[in-house]
Amino acid sequence: MTEKVLTLMSAVVVLLIIGGWLGVSFGEPAILRSPHSDPRITTRPEIVAVTSEGKLYHNPDCGFIHGPTRVESTDQAVAEGYTPCTRCLKR
């Protein structure tokens, strides 16, 4: 009788291990990134600030603008080759 109980317990343990493995293998994938790590999606502002010596366009109130600025439309800044400031215009 002891051998039967031991055999039955061994079979139960094996089935539990296999069931756990199958549950992990075919379950939903774990989400490894938190929502704050997703890129911030913003709409392009209509009016931006650019400098004659820089390569970026900024929100007019950006604290990272160096030098004298001029204000123009975003479309015009893009046409002139400017790209968004990665600090004030995160995409």
N, CA, C and O atoms as a CHARMM CRD file, in Angstrom:
* protein
*
  364
    1    1 MET  N      0.81800  -1.19700   0.00000 PROA 1      0.00000
    2    1 MET  CA     0.00000   0.00000   0.00000 PROA 1      0.00000
    3    1 MET  C      0.85600   1.25200   0.00000 PROA 1      0.00000
    4    1 MET  O      0.47000   2.24500  -0.61700 PROA 1      0.00000
    5    2 THR  N      1.98200   1.24600   0.65500 PROA 2      0.00000
    6    2 THR  CA     2.86700   2.39100   0.69900 PROA 2      0.00000
    7    2 THR  C      3.43100   2.69000  -0.68400 PROA 2      0.00000
    8    2 THR  O      3.58300   3.85600  -1.04800 PROA 2      0.00000
    9    3 GLU  N      3.74000   1.66700  -1.45100 PROA 3      0.00000
   10    3 GLU  CA     4.24400   1.88100  -2.80700 PROA 3      0.00000
   11    3 GLU  C      3.18100   2.51800  -3.69000 PROA 3      0.00000
   12    3 GLU  O      3.49400   3.36700  -4.52500 PROA 3      0.00000
   13    4 LYS  N      1.91700   2.11200  -3.51300 PROA 4      0.00000
   14    4 LYS  CA     0.83600   2.69800  -4.30900 PROA 4      0.00000
   15    4 LYS  C      0.66900   4.17500  -3.97500 PROA 4      0.00000
   16    4 LYS  O      0.46700   4.98900  -4.87600 PROA 4      0.00000
   17    5 VAL  N      0.75100   4.53100  -2.70900 PROA 5      0.00000
   18    5 VAL  CA     0.60700   5.93400  -2.29100 PROA 5      0.00000
   19    5 VAL  C      1.77700   6.74700  -2.82300 PROA 5      0.00000
   20    5 VAL  O      1.59000   7.86000  -3.31600 PROA 5      0.00000
   21    6 LEU  N      2.98300   6.19600  -2.72700 PROA 6      0.00000
   22    6 LEU  CA     4.16200   6.88800  -3.21600 PROA 6      0.00000
   23    6 LEU  C      4.08900   7.08400  -4.73400 PROA 6      0.00000
   24    6 LEU  O      4.45500   8.14700  -5.23600 PROA 6      0.00000
   25    7 THR  N      3.62200   6.07200  -5.46400 PROA 7      0.00000
   26    7 THR  CA     3.47000   6.17600  -6.91300 PROA 7      0.00000
   27    7 THR  C      2.41600   7.21600  -7.27300 PROA 7      0.00000
   28    7 THR  O      2.60800   8.01300  -8.19200 PROA 7      0.00000
   29    8 LEU  N      1.30300   7.20300  -6.54300 PROA 8      0.00000
   30    8 LEU  CA     0.23500   8.17400  -6.78300 PROA 8      0.00000
   31    8 LEU  C      0.71100   9.59000  -6.49600 PROA 8      0.00000
   32    8 LEU  O      0.42400  10.50400  -7.26800 PROA 8      0.00000
   33    9 MET  N      1.43300   9.78500  -5.40000 PROA 9      0.00000
   34    9 MET  CA     1.94800  11.11400  -5.05500 PROA 9      0.00000
   35    9 MET  C      2.95900  11.59300  -6.11500 PROA 9      0.00000
   36    9 MET  O      2.96800  12.76700  -6.48600 PROA 9      0.00000
   37   10 SER  N      3.79300  10.68500  -6.58600 PROA 10     0.00000
   38   10 SER  CA     4.76400  11.04300  -7.63300 PROA 10     0.00000
   39   10 SER  C      4.05000  11.46900  -8.90400 PROA 10     0.00000
   40   10 SER  O      4.45200  12.44200  -9.54200 PROA 10     0.00000
   41   11 ALA  N      2.99700  10.75400  -9.28100 PROA 11     0.00000
   42   11 ALA  CA     2.23300  11.10100 -10.47900 PROA 11     0.00000
   43   11 ALA  C      1.58200  12.46800 -10.32100 PROA 11     0.00000
   44   11 ALA  O      1.56900  13.25700 -11.26600 PROA 11     0.00000
   45   12 VAL  N      1.04200  12.75800  -9.14200 PROA 12     0.00000
   46   12 VAL  CA     0.40400  14.05600  -8.89100 PROA 12     0.00000
   47   12 VAL  C      1.43800  15.17200  -9.00000 PROA 12     0.00000
   48   12 VAL  O      1.16400  16.21000  -9.60200 PROA 12     0.00000
   49   13 VAL  N      2.61700  14.97100  -8.42900 PROA 13     0.00000
   50   13 VAL  CA     3.66300  15.99200  -8.48500 PROA 13     0.00000
   51   13 VAL  C      4.08400  16.23800  -9.93200 PROA 13     0.00000
   52   13 VAL  O      4.24400  17.38800 -10.33800 PROA 13     0.00000
   53   14 VAL  N      4.26200  15.18300 -10.70800 PROA 14     0.00000
   54   14 VAL  CA     4.64900  15.32300 -12.11200 PROA 14     0.00000
   55   14 VAL  C      3.57200  16.07700 -12.88700 PROA 14     0.00000
   56   14 VAL  O      3.89300  16.95100 -13.69300 PROA 14     0.00000
   57   15 LEU  N      2.30600  15.75300 -12.65700 PROA 15     0.00000
   58   15 LEU  CA     1.22000  16.44500 -13.35300 PROA 15     0.00000
   59   15 LEU  C      1.16400  17.91800 -12.96400 PROA 15     0.00000
   60   15 LEU  O      0.91200  18.76800 -13.81700 PROA 15     0.00000
   61   16 LEU  N      1.39500  18.23200 -11.69800 PROA 16     0.00000
   62   16 LEU  CA     1.40500  19.63100 -11.26500 PROA 16     0.00000
   63   16 LEU  C      2.55300  20.40200 -11.91900 PROA 16     0.00000
   64   16 LEU  O      2.38200  21.55300 -12.32200 PROA 16     0.00000
   65   17 ILE  N      3.70200  19.77600 -12.02200 PROA 17     0.00000
   66   17 ILE  CA     4.84500  20.43900 -12.66600 PROA 17     0.00000
   67   17 ILE  C      4.55500  20.68200 -14.13900 PROA 17     0.00000
   68   17 ILE  O      4.80300  21.77400 -14.65100 PROA 17     0.00000
   69   18 ILE  N      4.03300  19.67900 -14.81700 PROA 18     0.00000
   70   18 ILE  CA     3.71500  19.83000 -16.24500 PROA 18     0.00000
   71   18 ILE  C      2.63300  20.88800 -16.44200 PROA 18     0.00000
   72   18 ILE  O      2.73300  21.70900 -17.35500 PROA 18     0.00000
   73   19 GLY  N      1.60800  20.87900 -15.60400 PROA 19     0.00000
   74   19 GLY  CA     0.53500  21.87300 -15.70900 PROA 19     0.00000
   75   19 GLY  C      1.05000  23.28200 -15.47600 PROA 19     0.00000
   76   19 GLY  O      0.64600  24.21000 -16.17700 PROA 19     0.00000
   77   20 GLY  N      1.93500  23.45800 -14.50500 PROA 20     0.00000
   78   20 GLY  CA     2.52300  24.77300 -14.25300 PROA 20     0.00000
   79   20 GLY  C      3.35900  25.24400 -15.41900 PROA 20     0.00000
   80   20 GLY  O      3.30300  26.41500 -15.79400 PROA 20     0.00000
   81   21 TRP  N      4.13300  24.34500 -15.99600 PROA 21     0.00000
   82   21 TRP  CA     4.97200  24.69500 -17.13600 PROA 21     0.00000
   83   21 TRP  C      4.10700  25.09300 -18.34000 PROA 21     0.00000
   84   21 TRP  O      4.40900  26.06400 -19.03400 PROA 21     0.00000
   85   22 LEU  N      3.03900  24.33900 -18.57700 PROA 22     0.00000
   86   22 LEU  CA     2.15000  24.67000 -19.69700 PROA 22     0.00000
   87   22 LEU  C      1.45600  26.00700 -19.47000 PROA 22     0.00000
   88   22 LEU  O      1.28800  26.79200 -20.40400 PROA 22     0.00000
   89   23 GLY  N      1.05500  26.26500 -18.22900 PROA 23     0.00000
   90   23 GLY  CA     0.40800  27.53600 -17.92000 PROA 23     0.00000
   91   23 GLY  C      1.32200  28.71800 -18.16600 PROA 23     0.00000
   92   23 GLY  O      0.88100  29.75400 -18.66200 PROA 23     0.00000
   93   24 VAL  N      2.59100  28.57200 -17.82300 PROA 24     0.00000
   94   24 VAL  CA     3.55600  29.65500 -18.04100 PROA 24     0.00000
   95   24 VAL  C      3.90000  29.78300 -19.51600 PROA 24     0.00000
   96   24 VAL  O      4.05000  30.89600 -20.02200 PROA 24     0.00000
   97   25 SER  N      4.02700  28.66700 -20.20700 PROA 25     0.00000
   98   25 SER  CA     4.44000  28.68400 -21.61300 PROA 25     0.00000
   99   25 SER  C      3.38500  29.28600 -22.53000 PROA 25     0.00000
  100   25 SER  O      3.72800  29.99000 -23.47900 PROA 25     0.00000
  101   26 PHE  N      2.12100  29.02500 -22.26700 PROA 26     0.00000
  102   26 PHE  CA     1.06800  29.46100 -23.17700 PROA 26     0.00000
  103   26 PHE  C      0.20700  30.57700 -22.61000 PROA 26     0.00000
  104   26 PHE  O     -0.80200  30.93500 -23.21800 PROA 26     0.00000
  105   27 GLY  N      0.56900  31.13000 -21.48100 PROA 27     0.00000
  106   27 GLY  CA    -0.18400  32.23300 -20.89100 PROA 27     0.00000
  107   27 GLY  C      0.12000  33.54100 -21.59100 PROA 27     0.00000
  108   27 GLY  O      0.90500  33.57800 -22.53800 PROA 27     0.00000
  109   28 GLU  N     -0.48900  34.59600 -21.13600 PROA 28     0.00000
  110   28 GLU  CA    -0.24600  35.92500 -21.67400 PROA 28     0.00000
  111   28 GLU  C      1.18200  36.35000 -21.36400 PROA 28     0.00000
  112   28 GLU  O      1.67600  36.07400 -20.27100 PROA 28     0.00000
  113   29 PRO  N      1.85900  37.01400 -22.29400 PROA 29     0.00000
  114   29 PRO  CA     3.22500  37.46300 -22.01700 PROA 29     0.00000
  115   29 PRO  C      3.22700  38.54400 -20.93600 PROA 29     0.00000
  116   29 PRO  O      2.31300  39.36500 -20.86100 PROA 29     0.00000
  117   30 ALA  N      4.23600  38.52800 -20.12900 PROA 30     0.00000
  118   30 ALA  CA     4.34900  39.51700 -19.06100 PROA 30     0.00000
  119   30 ALA  C      4.69500  40.87600 -19.66200 PROA 30     0.00000
  120   30 ALA  O      5.48000  40.96600 -20.60600 PROA 30     0.00000
  121   31 ILE  N      4.11000  41.91800 -19.11300 PROA 31     0.00000
  122   31 ILE  CA     4.42600  43.27700 -19.53800 PROA 31     0.00000
  123   31 ILE  C      5.65700  43.70900 -18.75700 PROA 31     0.00000
  124   31 ILE  O      5.62500  43.81100 -17.53100 PROA 31     0.00000
  125   32 LEU  N      6.72100  43.95900 -19.46900 PROA 32     0.00000
  126   32 LEU  CA     7.98200  44.26800 -18.82100 PROA 32     0.00000
  127   32 LEU  C      8.25900  45.75800 -18.71500 PROA 32     0.00000
  128   32 LEU  O      9.20300  46.15500 -18.03400 PROA 32     0.00000
  129   33 ARG  N      7.46600  46.58700 -19.36800 PROA 33     0.00000
  130   33 ARG  CA     7.68600  48.02400 -19.34400 PROA 33     0.00000
  131   33 ARG  C      6.53800  48.70400 -18.63200 PROA 33     0.00000
  132   33 ARG  O      5.37900  48.32400 -18.80300 PROA 33     0.00000
  133   34 SER  N      6.84900  49.68800 -17.85000 PROA 34     0.00000
  134   34 SER  CA     5.80900  50.45100 -17.18800 PROA 34     0.00000
  135   34 SER  C      5.28900  51.52200 -18.15000 PROA 34     0.00000
  136   34 SER  O      5.98500  51.89200 -19.09500 PROA 34     0.00000
  137   35 PRO  N      4.07500  52.01900 -17.91700 PROA 35     0.00000
  138   35 PRO  CA     3.50000  53.00900 -18.84700 PROA 35     0.00000
  139   35 PRO  C      4.33000  54.27700 -18.98200 PROA 35     0.00000
  140   35 PRO  O      4.31300  54.90000 -20.04400 PROA 35     0.00000
  141   36 HSD  N      5.05900  54.68300 -17.93700 PROA 36     0.00000
  142   36 HSD  CA     5.81700  55.92400 -18.04500 PROA 36     0.00000
  143   36 HSD  C      7.01700  55.80100 -18.97200 PROA 36     0.00000
  144   36 HSD  O      7.62800  56.81200 -19.31900 PROA 36     0.00000
  145   37 SER  N      7.36900  54.58100 -19.38300 PROA 37     0.00000
  146   37 SER  CA     8.49000  54.42900 -20.30700 PROA 37     0.00000
  147   37 SER  C      8.06600  54.58500 -21.76300 PROA 37     0.00000
  148   37 SER  O      8.92500  54.63700 -22.64300 PROA 37     0.00000
  149   38 ASP  N      6.79200  54.65800 -22.03500 PROA 38     0.00000
  150   38 ASP  CA     6.32500  54.87200 -23.40000 PROA 38     0.00000
  151   38 ASP  C      6.64800  56.30000 -23.82300 PROA 38     0.00000
  152   38 ASP  O      6.60000  57.21400 -23.00000 PROA 38     0.00000
  153   39 PRO  N      6.97200  56.49700 -25.07500 PROA 39     0.00000
  154   39 PRO  CA     7.30300  57.85200 -25.51200 PROA 39     0.00000
  155   39 PRO  C      6.09700  58.77200 -25.39500 PROA 39     0.00000
  156   39 PRO  O      4.95700  58.35700 -25.60600 PROA 39     0.00000
  157   40 ARG  N      6.35900  59.99100 -25.06600 PROA 40     0.00000
  158   40 ARG  CA     5.30500  60.99400 -24.96000 PROA 40     0.00000
  159   40 ARG  C      4.94300  61.44300 -26.37100 PROA 40     0.00000
  160   40 ARG  O      5.80900  61.83300 -27.15400 PROA 40     0.00000
  161   41 ILE  N      3.68000  61.38300 -26.67600 PROA 41     0.00000
  162   41 ILE  CA     3.22800  61.79100 -28.00500 PROA 41     0.00000
  163   41 ILE  C      2.57000  63.15700 -27.86700 PROA 41     0.00000
  164   41 ILE  O      1.59600  63.31900 -27.13300 PROA 41     0.00000
  165   42 THR  N      3.10300  64.11000 -28.56400 PROA 42     0.00000
  166   42 THR  CA     2.54500  65.45800 -28.51100 PROA 42     0.00000
  167   42 THR  C      2.20500  65.90900 -29.92000 PROA 42     0.00000
  168   42 THR  O      2.73800  65.39800 -30.90500 PROA 42     0.00000
  169   43 THR  N      1.33000  66.84900 -29.98800 PROA 43     0.00000
  170   43 THR  CA     1.03700  67.44200 -31.28800 PROA 43     0.00000
  171   43 THR  C      2.04900  68.56600 -31.53000 PROA 43     0.00000
  172   43 THR  O      2.55300  69.18100 -30.59000 PROA 43     0.00000
  173   44 ARG  N      2.32600  68.81000 -32.77300 PROA 44     0.00000
  174   44 ARG  CA     3.27300  69.87600 -33.09500 PROA 44     0.00000
  175   44 ARG  C      2.65000  71.22100 -32.77800 PROA 44     0.00000
  176   44 ARG  O      1.49500  71.46600 -33.12600 PROA 44     0.00000
  177   45 PRO  N      3.39300  72.09100 -32.12500 PROA 45     0.00000
  178   45 PRO  CA     2.85000  73.43200 -31.87300 PROA 45     0.00000
  179   45 PRO  C      2.77900  74.21100 -33.18400 PROA 45     0.00000
  180   45 PRO  O      3.53400  73.94600 -34.12000 PROA 45     0.00000
  181   46 GLU  N      1.87800  75.15600 -33.23700 PROA 46     0.00000
  182   46 GLU  CA     1.74900  75.96100 -34.45400 PROA 46     0.00000
  183   46 GLU  C      2.88400  76.97000 -34.58500 PROA 46     0.00000
  184   46 GLU  O      3.35800  77.24400 -35.68800 PROA 46     0.00000
  185   47 ILE  N      3.31700  77.52100 -33.44800 PROA 47     0.00000
  186   47 ILE  CA     4.36000  78.53800 -33.42800 PROA 47     0.00000
  187   47 ILE  C      5.54000  77.99900 -32.62900 PROA 47     0.00000
  188   47 ILE  O      5.36200  77.46600 -31.53400 PROA 47     0.00000
  189   48 VAL  N      6.74400  78.13700 -33.17500 PROA 48     0.00000
  190   48 VAL  CA     7.95700  77.67600 -32.49900 PROA 48     0.00000
  191   48 VAL  C      9.00000  78.78100 -32.52100 PROA 48     0.00000
  192   48 VAL  O      8.88300  79.75400 -33.26500 PROA 48     0.00000
  193   49 ALA  N     10.01700  78.61200 -31.69500 PROA 49     0.00000
  194   49 ALA  CA    11.13500  79.55500 -31.66100 PROA 49     0.00000
  195   49 ALA  C     12.36600  78.87400 -32.23200 PROA 49     0.00000
  196   49 ALA  O     12.62800  77.70800 -31.93600 PROA 49     0.00000
  197   50 VAL  N     13.12000  79.59400 -33.04600 PROA 50     0.00000
  198   50 VAL  CA    14.36500  79.08900 -33.63100 PROA 50     0.00000
  199   50 VAL  C     15.45200  80.14300 -33.45900 PROA 50     0.00000
  200   50 VAL  O     15.17400  81.32200 -33.23800 PROA 50     0.00000
  201   51 THR  N     16.69100  79.68900 -33.56500 PROA 51     0.00000
  202   51 THR  CA    17.82200  80.61300 -33.55900 PROA 51     0.00000
  203   51 THR  C     18.53500  80.48800 -34.89800 PROA 51     0.00000
  204   51 THR  O     18.43700  79.45800 -35.56500 PROA 51     0.00000
  205   52 SER  N     19.23900  81.51800 -35.28200 PROA 52     0.00000
  206   52 SER  CA    19.91800  81.48600 -36.57600 PROA 52     0.00000
  207   52 SER  C     21.11000  80.53300 -36.55200 PROA 52     0.00000
  208   52 SER  O     21.51700  80.04000 -37.60400 PROA 52     0.00000
  209   53 GLU  N     21.66900  80.26600 -35.39600 PROA 53     0.00000
  210   53 GLU  CA    22.83700  79.38700 -35.31200 PROA 53     0.00000
  211   53 GLU  C     22.48100  77.95900 -34.90500 PROA 53     0.00000
  212   53 GLU  O     23.32800  77.06900 -34.98800 PROA 53     0.00000
  213   54 GLY  N     21.24800  77.72500 -34.46900 PROA 54     0.00000
  214   54 GLY  CA    20.86400  76.40200 -33.99200 PROA 54     0.00000
  215   54 GLY  C     20.29500  75.52300 -35.08200 PROA 54     0.00000
  216   54 GLY  O     20.12200  75.94400 -36.22600 PROA 54     0.00000
  217   55 LYS  N     20.00100  74.26400 -34.69100 PROA 55     0.00000
  218   55 LYS  CA    19.42700  73.30000 -35.63000 PROA 55     0.00000
  219   55 LYS  C     18.06200  72.79900 -35.15000 PROA 55     0.00000
  220   55 LYS  O     17.42200  71.99100 -35.82300 PROA 55     0.00000
  221   56 LEU  N     17.62100  73.28100 -33.98700 PROA 56     0.00000
  222   56 LEU  CA    16.39100  72.79300 -33.37900 PROA 56     0.00000
  223   56 LEU  C     15.33700  73.88200 -33.32900 PROA 56     0.00000
  224   56 LEU  O     15.65100  75.07000 -33.26400 PROA 56     0.00000
  225   57 TYR  N     14.07100  73.45400 -33.36200 PROA 57     0.00000
  226   57 TYR  CA    12.99500  74.39600 -33.04100 PROA 57     0.00000
  227   57 TYR  C     12.44000  74.04000 -31.67500 PROA 57     0.00000
  228   57 TYR  O     12.43600  72.87400 -31.28000 PROA 57     0.00000
  229   58 HSD  N     11.97000  75.05600 -30.95200 PROA 58     0.00000
  230   58 HSD  CA    11.57600  74.92600 -29.54900 PROA 58     0.00000
  231   58 HSD  C     10.20000  75.51800 -29.31400 PROA 58     0.00000
  232   58 HSD  O      9.69300  76.30600 -30.11300 PROA 58     0.00000
  233   59 ASN  N      9.60200  75.11500 -28.18800 PROA 59     0.00000
  234   59 ASN  CA     8.47200  75.88400 -27.67100 PROA 59     0.00000
  235   59 ASN  C      9.03200  77.25400 -27.32900 PROA 59     0.00000
  236   59 ASN  O     10.16000  77.33800 -26.84100 PROA 59     0.00000
  237   60 PRO  N      8.29500  78.32300 -27.56300 PROA 60     0.00000
  238   60 PRO  CA     8.83500  79.64900 -27.27400 PROA 60     0.00000
  239   60 PRO  C      9.24900  79.83700 -25.81900 PROA 60     0.00000
  240   60 PRO  O     10.09300  80.68900 -25.54100 PROA 60     0.00000
  241   61 ASP  N      8.69100  79.07700 -24.88200 PROA 61     0.00000
  242   61 ASP  CA     9.05500  79.22700 -23.47400 PROA 61     0.00000
  243   61 ASP  C     10.10700  78.21100 -23.01000 PROA 61     0.00000
  244   61 ASP  O     10.32100  78.06400 -21.80600 PROA 61     0.00000
  245   62 CYS  N     10.76500  77.51000 -23.94000 PROA 62     0.00000
  246   62 CYS  CA    11.78700  76.52000 -23.60400 PROA 62     0.00000
  247   62 CYS  C     12.98500  77.20000 -22.94200 PROA 62     0.00000
  248   62 CYS  O     13.45400  78.24000 -23.40400 PROA 62     0.00000
  249   63 GLY  N     13.46800  76.60400 -21.86400 PROA 63     0.00000
  250   63 GLY  CA    14.61900  77.16100 -21.15500 PROA 63     0.00000
  251   63 GLY  C     15.95000  76.75100 -21.74700 PROA 63     0.00000
  252   63 GLY  O     16.99300  77.16900 -21.24400 PROA 63     0.00000
  253   64 PHE  N     15.95100  75.95500 -22.78900 PROA 64     0.00000
  254   64 PHE  CA    17.19300  75.46700 -23.37200 PROA 64     0.00000
  255   64 PHE  C     17.56300  76.17200 -24.68200 PROA 64     0.00000
  256   64 PHE  O     18.44600  75.71300 -25.40600 PROA 64     0.00000
  257   65 ILE  N     16.89900  77.27000 -24.97900 PROA 65     0.00000
  258   65 ILE  CA    17.22000  78.03500 -26.18300 PROA 65     0.00000
  259   65 ILE  C     18.43600  78.90600 -25.88100 PROA 65     0.00000
  260   65 ILE  O     18.48300  79.59100 -24.85900 PROA 65     0.00000
  261   66 HSD  N     19.42000  78.87100 -26.78300 PROA 66     0.00000
  262   66 HSD  CA    20.62000  79.68700 -26.61000 PROA 66     0.00000
  263   66 HSD  C     20.69700  80.71300 -27.72500 PROA 66     0.00000
  264   66 HSD  O     20.61300  80.38200 -28.90800 PROA 66     0.00000
  265   67 GLY  N     20.86000  81.95900 -27.32500 PROA 67     0.00000
  266   67 GLY  CA    21.01200  83.02000 -28.31000 PROA 67     0.00000
  267   67 GLY  C     19.68800  83.68700 -28.64100 PROA 67     0.00000
  268   67 GLY  O     18.63600  83.28700 -28.14400 PROA 67     0.00000
  269   68 PRO  N     19.75300  84.70600 -29.48300 PROA 68     0.00000
  270   68 PRO  CA    18.53800  85.42300 -29.88000 PROA 68     0.00000
  271   68 PRO  C     17.63100  84.51600 -30.72100 PROA 68     0.00000
  272   68 PRO  O     18.10000  83.73200 -31.54500 PROA 68     0.00000
  273   69 THR  N     16.34400  84.64400 -30.49300 PROA 69     0.00000
  274   69 THR  CA    15.37900  83.77800 -31.18100 PROA 69     0.00000
  275   69 THR  C     14.47000  84.58100 -32.08900 PROA 69     0.00000
  276   69 THR  O     14.32100  85.79600 -31.95500 PROA 69     0.00000
  277   70 ARG  N     13.87000  83.85700 -33.01500 PROA 70     0.00000
  278   70 ARG  CA    12.78000  84.42200 -33.81600 PROA 70     0.00000
  279   70 ARG  C     11.64900  83.40100 -33.79300 PROA 70     0.00000
  280   70 ARG  O     11.88900  82.19800 -33.69500 PROA 70     0.00000
  281   71 VAL  N     10.44300  83.88000 -33.88100 PROA 71     0.00000
  282   71 VAL  CA     9.26600  83.01700 -33.82000 PROA 71     0.00000
  283   71 VAL  C      8.72100  82.84000 -35.23000 PROA 71     0.00000
  284   71 VAL  O      8.59400  83.80200 -35.98800 PROA 71     0.00000
  285   72 GLU  N      8.39700  81.57500 -35.57500 PROA 72     0.00000
  286   72 GLU  CA     7.83300  81.28000 -36.88900 PROA 72     0.00000
  287   72 GLU  C      6.94300  80.05000 -36.78100 PROA 72     0.00000
  288   72 GLU  O      6.86100  79.42500 -35.72300 PROA 72     0.00000
  289   73 SER  N      6.28800  79.71000 -37.86300 PROA 73     0.00000
  290   73 SER  CA     5.41000  78.53300 -37.84600 PROA 73     0.00000
  291   73 SER  C      6.26200  77.25700 -37.84900 PROA 73     0.00000
  292   73 SER  O      7.40400  77.25400 -38.30800 PROA 73     0.00000
  293   74 THR  N      5.69600  76.21200 -37.34300 PROA 74     0.00000
  294   74 THR  CA     6.40500  74.93200 -37.32100 PROA 74     0.00000
  295   74 THR  C      6.69300  74.44800 -38.73700 PROA 74     0.00000
  296   74 THR  O      7.77900  73.93400 -39.00600 PROA 74     0.00000
  297   75 ASP  N      5.74100  74.60600 -39.63400 PROA 75     0.00000
  298   75 ASP  CA     5.94600  74.18400 -41.01900 PROA 75     0.00000
  299   75 ASP  C      7.12700  74.91600 -41.65400 PROA 75     0.00000
  300   75 ASP  O      7.91600  74.31900 -42.38700 PROA 75     0.00000
  301   76 GLN  N      7.23900  76.19300 -41.37100 PROA 76     0.00000
  302   76 GLN  CA     8.34500  76.96400 -41.92000 PROA 76     0.00000
  303   76 GLN  C      9.67200  76.49200 -41.32200 PROA 76     0.00000
  304   76 GLN  O     10.66600  76.37300 -42.03900 PROA 76     0.00000
  305   77 ALA  N      9.69300  76.22300 -40.01700 PROA 77     0.00000
  306   77 ALA  CA    10.91900  75.74800 -39.36000 PROA 77     0.00000
  307   77 ALA  C     11.35600  74.40100 -39.93500 PROA 77     0.00000
  308   77 ALA  O     12.54300  74.17800 -40.16900 PROA 77     0.00000
  309   78 VAL  N     10.39600  73.51000 -40.16000 PROA 78     0.00000
  310   78 VAL  CA    10.71700  72.19800 -40.73800 PROA 78     0.00000
  311   78 VAL  C     11.24200  72.36600 -42.15800 PROA 78     0.00000
  312   78 VAL  O     12.19600  71.69500 -42.55200 PROA 78     0.00000
  313   79 ALA  N     10.62000  73.26200 -42.93000 PROA 79     0.00000
  314   79 ALA  CA    11.06300  73.50300 -44.30200 PROA 79     0.00000
  315   79 ALA  C     12.48300  74.06200 -44.34100 PROA 79     0.00000
  316   79 ALA  O     13.21400  73.84500 -45.30800 PROA 79     0.00000
  317   80 GLU  N     12.87100  74.78400 -43.28600 PROA 80     0.00000
  318   80 GLU  CA    14.22300  75.34600 -43.20800 PROA 80     0.00000
  319   80 GLU  C     15.23500  74.33600 -42.65300 PROA 80     0.00000
  320   80 GLU  O     16.42000  74.64800 -42.54000 PROA 80     0.00000
  321   81 GLY  N     14.77600  73.13700 -42.30900 PROA 81     0.00000
  322   81 GLY  CA    15.69500  72.09200 -41.85400 PROA 81     0.00000
  323   81 GLY  C     15.81100  71.93600 -40.35000 PROA 81     0.00000
  324   81 GLY  O     16.62900  71.14700 -39.87500 PROA 81     0.00000
  325   82 TYR  N     15.01000  72.67100 -39.59100 PROA 82     0.00000
  326   82 TYR  CA    15.05300  72.54200 -38.13200 PROA 82     0.00000
  327   82 TYR  C     14.33800  71.25700 -37.69400 PROA 82     0.00000
  328   82 TYR  O     13.40500  70.80000 -38.35400 PROA 82     0.00000
  329   83 THR  N     14.78800  70.68700 -36.57800 PROA 83     0.00000
  330   83 THR  CA    14.16400  69.49800 -35.99100 PROA 83     0.00000
  331   83 THR  C     13.71900  69.83100 -34.57400 PROA 83     0.00000
  332   83 THR  O     14.21100  70.79800 -33.99300 PROA 83     0.00000
  333   84 PRO  N     12.78800  69.04200 -33.99500 PROA 84     0.00000
  334   84 PRO  CA    12.26000  69.37600 -32.66700 PROA 84     0.00000
  335   84 PRO  C     13.30800  69.24200 -31.56000 PROA 84     0.00000
  336   84 PRO  O     14.16200  68.35500 -31.59800 PROA 84     0.00000
  337   85 CYS  N     13.22800  70.12200 -30.59500 PROA 85     0.00000
  338   85 CYS  CA    14.05100  70.03200 -29.38300 PROA 85     0.00000
  339   85 CYS  C     13.61600  68.79200 -28.61100 PROA 85     0.00000
  340   85 CYS  O     12.42500  68.60800 -28.35800 PROA 85     0.00000
  341   86 THR  N     14.55400  67.95300 -28.23900 PROA 86     0.00000
  342   86 THR  CA    14.20200  66.71000 -27.53900 PROA 86     0.00000
  343   86 THR  C     13.83800  66.95100 -26.08400 PROA 86     0.00000
  344   86 THR  O     13.34900  66.04100 -25.41500 PROA 86     0.00000
  345   87 ARG  N     14.05900  68.12500 -25.59400 PROA 87     0.00000
  346   87 ARG  CA    13.72000  68.41900 -24.19300 PROA 87     0.00000
  347   87 ARG  C     12.32700  69.03200 -24.06600 PROA 87     0.00000
  348   87 ARG  O     11.55300  68.61200 -23.20600 PROA 87     0.00000
  349   88 CYS  N     12.00000  69.99300 -24.88100 PROA 88     0.00000
  350   88 CYS  CA    10.69500  70.64900 -24.72600 PROA 88     0.00000
  351   88 CYS  C      9.64200  70.09100 -25.67500 PROA 88     0.00000
  352   88 CYS  O      8.45000  70.30500 -25.45300 PROA 88     0.00000
  353   89 LEU  N     10.04400  69.38700 -26.71700 PROA 89     0.00000
  354   89 LEU  CA     9.09500  68.80600 -27.68600 PROA 89     0.00000
  355   89 LEU  C      9.32400  67.30800 -27.82700 PROA 89     0.00000
  356   89 LEU  O      9.58600  66.80700 -28.92000 PROA 89     0.00000
  357   90 LYS  N      9.22200  66.60500 -26.71800 PROA 90     0.00000
  358   90 LYS  CA     9.45600  65.15400 -26.73800 PROA 90     0.00000
  359   90 LYS  C      8.46200  64.48700 -27.64400 PROA 90     0.00000
  360   90 LYS  O      7.27700  64.81900 -27.62300 PROA 90     0.00000
  361   91 ARG  N      8.93300  63.54000 -28.44800 PROA 91     0.00000
  362   91 ARG  CA     8.06300  62.77000 -29.34100 PROA 91     0.00000
  363   91 ARG  C      8.18600  61.31600 -29.01800 PROA 91     0.00000
  364   91 ARG  O      7.53600  60.48500 -29.65200 PROA 91     0.00000
